[in-house]
């Protein structure tokens, strides 16, 4: 996976990020961050490091997160969220029309 991490680093080197409106929960640390430079590093690390998905989902609940949105094909992550915390609502979107609907709802 190192070649993929190197490709990710190269792609992110020229990508400008702004601080997110809400903190990002990094899967490799299960902690929040809003620092764009740190977010880039964590995205690169995620390619080769262990993902702390369970701890990340548990952090959502302690921060009053009510709904988790899975973007992409399938519902694997939504299913994992439900196994960890049944109280979290989940929605999965993949097709452009589904994403458009989600944006309207939010």
C-alpha positions in Angstrom: 0.0 0.0 0.0 3.0 2.3 0.2 2.7 3.2 -3.5 -0.9 4.2 -2.9 0.1 6.3 0.1 2.8 8.0 -2.0 0.3 8.7 -4.7 -2.1 10.1 -2.1 0.7 12.4 -0.8 1.5 13.6 -4.2 -2.1 14.4 -5.0 -2.7 16.2 -1.7 0.5 18.2 -2.0 -1.1 20.5 -4.6 -4.5 20.5 -3.0 -5.7 23.4 -1.0 -7.8 22.5 2.0 -9.8 24.9 4.2 -10.7 24.1 7.8 -13.9 22.2 7.8 -17.1 23.7 9.3 -17.4 20.8 11.6 -14.4 18.8 12.9 -13.3 15.8 10.9 -13.0 12.5 12.8 -9.9 10.8 11.5 -10.2 7.0 11.2 -6.5 6.5 12.1 -6.7 8.4 15.4 -10.4 8.3 16.3 -9.9 12.0 17.2 -11.3 15.3 15.9 -9.2 17.8 13.9 -9.9 20.9 11.9 -6.3 21.6 10.8 -6.0 21.3 7.0 -2.3 20.2 7.2 -3.1 17.6 9.8 -6.1 16.4 7.7 -3.8 15.8 4.7 -1.3 13.8 6.8 -4.1 11.7 8.3 -5.6 11.0 4.9 -2.2 9.7 3.8 -1.7 7.6 6.9 -5.2 6.1 6.5 -4.0 4.3 3.4 -1.4 2.2 5.3 -2.4 2.3 8.9 -5.0 0.5 11.0 -8.5 2.1 10.9 -10.1 2.8 14.3 -13.6 2.6 12.9 -15.4 1.5 16.2 -13.7 4.2 18.2 -14.6 6.8 15.6 -18.3 5.8 15.6 -18.3 5.9 19.4 -16.9 9.4 19.3 -19.8 10.5 17.1 -22.3 9.6 19.9 -20.3 11.5 22.5 -20.5 14.6 20.3 -24.2 14.6 19.7 -24.0 13.2 16.1 -27.4 12.0 15.1 -26.9 10.8 11.6 -24.0 9.3 9.6 -23.9 9.7 5.8 -22.2 7.0 3.7 -21.2 8.3 0.3 -20.3 5.6 -2.3 -21.5 2.3 -3.6 -23.2 0.0 -1.1 -24.2 0.2 2.6 -21.2 -1.6 4.3 -20.3 1.3 6.5 -23.9 2.1 7.4 -24.3 -1.5 8.5 -21.1 -1.3 10.6 -22.3 1.9 12.3 -25.6 0.2 13.2 -23.7 -2.7 14.8 -21.7 -0.2 16.9 -24.5 2.2 17.9 -28.1 1.4 17.0 -29.2 5.0 18.0 -27.3 6.6 15.1 -29.4 7.1 12.0 -27.6 6.2 8.8 -28.2 7.1 5.1 -26.3 5.8 2.1 -26.0 7.7 -1.1 -24.1 6.8 -4.3 -25.9 7.9 -7.4 -25.7 11.6 -8.4 -29.5 12.0 -7.9 -29.3 10.6 -4.4 -26.5 13.0 -3.5 -28.5 15.9 -4.9 -31.5 14.9 -2.7 -29.2 14.6 0.3 -27.8 18.1 -0.3 -31.4 19.5 -0.6 -32.3 17.8 2.7 -29.3 19.1 4.6 
